[in-house]
Every structure is written in C-alpha cells, then in structure tokens.
Amino acid sequence: MTAQPSGLDESDIAAERQWDEARTRRRFMLAVLAVALLVPCAGIPVLVSWLIPDAERTLREAKAAQAQLEMQSLLGLVEAREAITGLQVDSISQVRGAGSQTPGTDPWNGTYRLGRTELGYPYVESPGPDGRFGTDDDLRNPPKPTTQ
C-alpha cells in the first residue's frame, strides 16, 4: 500500500488529480494556441520570401515571352514588306507606320533593332532587361544559333 499524507482521504486525492489534469490541459491548450498564432505570423515572412522570387522570375519570363512575340511580329512585317516591295528594309521604323499595332520598344523600354545575318536574312533583337546590346541578356528572333 502507498502511504497517504495525513488528513487526506480518497476524495481529496481524486480532486487533486482532477485539478492537476485540468491545469495540464489548460497549459497544453495555451501552448497549442500560442503555436497556432505564432507559426502563421512567423511563417508569413518565410512564405513571402518563397513567393517573391517566384513572382520576380515569372515576371521576367513573361516579359521575355512578350518580347519574343513582338519581335516575331516585327520580323513578319519586315519579311512581308521585303516580299511585297522587293526592297530590303533597313530599320524597324520602315515597317512601323502610323496606327501600327506593333510596339517600337521592348517590355523593358529598350528599342528593338533590325539586323542581318551573314547570308542577309533579317532578324530582330532586343537589348533585354539591362537595356544594352551586346550583353548576355539580349533577345533575338530568330534565336542566335548555338555554337559548339
């Protein structure tokens, strides 16, 4: 048999156990509540740090896709004009007349440029995000051939 403290009967011991269990449940609920409130608040910066790079990458990719479509459209205008007139187009401004739906600037506010390959085929290029031609972020339609 276990020794009981003097002056305590079974009902006192049962009441003490219930009190301890209730106190433990309250502490547990407070801990759960704290975690439920703090984790989302602490998780917001983590979530934002994951979403912002994704949003920036998505915006970058969308602008590149827009530039490619615009360059493809400009190239189509150049080729059509050359086929109709039989004359070589020297600049983008020759195919962009009044009321033209084709933009003269890329999504980064750089100017599209018309170039020619060694064989004389036209291509359109954009200076890309940095706004300077001759750097790695330049875009070209048709794309530059890869060298191996």
C-alpha positions as MATLAB code, in Angstrom:
seq = 'MTAQPSGLDESDIAAERQWDEARTRRRFMLAVLAVALLVPCAGIPVLVSWLIPDAERTLREAKAAQAQLEMQSLLGLVEAREAITGLQVDSISQVRGAGSQTPGTDPWNGTYRLGRTELGYPYVESPGPDGRFGTDDDLRNPPKPTTQ';
ca = [
       0.000    0.000    0.000;
       1.045    3.521   -0.656;
       1.271    5.882    2.188;
      -1.236    8.703    2.062;
      -0.489   12.071    3.562;
      -2.250   12.507    6.846;
      -5.607   14.233    6.693;
      -6.304   13.393    3.005;
      -8.915   10.868    2.016;
      -9.646    9.318   -1.390;
     -11.953   12.137   -2.490;
      -9.273   14.751   -1.723;
      -6.714   12.802   -3.751;
      -9.175   12.411   -6.682;
      -9.964   16.137   -6.604;
      -6.233   16.966   -6.589;
      -5.699   14.706   -9.616;
      -8.585   16.357  -11.476;
      -7.156   19.769  -10.665;
      -3.715   18.710  -11.957;
      -5.250   17.275  -15.131;
      -7.284   20.443  -15.731;
      -4.188   22.596  -15.186;
      -2.204   20.383  -17.605;
      -4.990   20.636  -20.212;
      -5.063   24.442  -19.852;
      -1.298   24.655  -20.264;
      -1.468   22.388  -23.293;
      -4.285   24.458  -24.851;
      -2.338   27.667  -24.232;
       0.722   26.131  -25.896;
      -1.392   24.985  -28.865;
      -2.973   28.426  -29.116;
       0.444   30.106  -28.991;
       1.756   27.819  -31.714;
      -1.401   28.330  -33.797;
      -0.985   32.103  -33.589;
       2.786   32.420  -33.777;
       3.567   29.932  -36.526;
       1.414   31.635  -39.151;
       2.780   35.044  -38.147;
       6.342   33.763  -38.207;
       5.566   31.805  -41.367;
       4.439   34.864  -43.331;
       7.981   36.196  -43.890;
       9.093   32.717  -44.906;
       6.147   32.384  -47.270;
       6.789   35.828  -48.740;
      10.481   35.015  -49.179;
       9.430   31.993  -51.234;
       6.784   33.818  -53.263;
       8.699   36.985  -54.194;
      11.495   35.220  -56.094;
       8.846   33.152  -57.886;
       6.894   36.287  -58.779;
      10.048   38.038  -59.982;
      11.023   35.022  -62.084;
       7.508   34.772  -63.520;
       7.521   38.476  -64.415;
      10.949   38.135  -66.030;
       9.765   35.138  -68.066;
       6.536   36.914  -69.075;
       8.448   39.969  -70.306;
      10.834   37.752  -72.285;
       7.885   35.907  -73.858;
       6.212   39.228  -74.708;
       9.426   40.498  -76.307;
       9.758   37.308  -78.366;
       6.189   37.672  -79.655;
       6.698   41.333  -80.515;
       9.990   40.572  -82.282;
       8.326   37.762  -84.212;
       5.596   40.172  -85.293;
       8.140   42.811  -86.338;
      10.140   40.204  -88.256;
       6.970   39.132  -90.054;
       6.331   42.753  -91.059;
       9.907   43.123  -92.339;
       9.695   39.919  -94.377;
       6.255   40.852  -95.762;
       7.399   44.334  -96.797;
      10.506   42.942  -98.467;
       8.424   40.337 -100.301;
       5.904   42.936 -101.500;
       8.309   45.725 -102.472;
      11.342   43.693 -103.426;
      13.454   46.161 -101.451;
      15.491   45.463  -98.359;
      14.196   47.013  -95.123;
      16.951   48.814  -93.220;
      15.254   49.584  -89.901;
      12.222   48.764  -87.788;
      10.861   52.280  -88.329;
      10.252   51.414  -92.008;
       7.650   48.807  -91.048;
       6.042   50.771  -88.254;
       3.722   53.229  -89.907;
       1.004   55.385  -88.400;
      -1.548   53.339  -86.478;
       0.792   50.372  -86.220;
      -0.152   47.886  -83.524;
       3.454   46.754  -83.176;
       5.458   48.416  -80.428;
       8.721   50.185  -81.075;
      10.087   49.397  -77.627;
      10.526   46.153  -75.745;
       8.955   45.384  -72.327;
      11.996   46.999  -70.610;
      11.617   50.214  -72.704;
      14.600   49.349  -74.895;
      14.426   49.855  -78.657;
      14.102   46.884  -80.987;
      16.780   46.691  -83.644;
      16.807   45.087  -87.069;
      19.910   43.158  -88.043;
      21.062   40.854  -90.815;
      22.817   37.504  -90.720;
      25.936   36.849  -92.787;
      23.668   35.466  -95.503;
      21.465   38.587  -95.421;
      18.477   37.138  -93.558;
      16.763   39.643  -91.255;
      16.433   39.241  -87.509;
      15.039   41.459  -84.771;
      16.725   41.843  -81.409;
      16.065   43.442  -78.059;
      18.688   44.719  -75.623;
      16.890   42.827  -72.849;
      16.500   43.840  -69.205;
      19.794   45.729  -68.949;
      18.941   47.943  -71.945;
      22.327   47.428  -73.663;
      23.043   45.492  -76.823;
      25.929   43.037  -76.834;
      25.323   41.534  -73.385;
      24.200   38.062  -72.337;
      20.586   39.072  -71.680;
      19.903   40.231  -75.273;
      16.966   38.549  -77.008;
      16.838   37.756  -80.704;
      14.236   36.445  -83.121;
      15.040   34.079  -84.669;
      17.274   32.978  -81.797;
      21.027   33.085  -82.229;
      22.398   29.748  -83.425;
      24.232   27.898  -80.695;
      27.930   27.349  -81.209;
      29.536   24.148  -80.077;
];
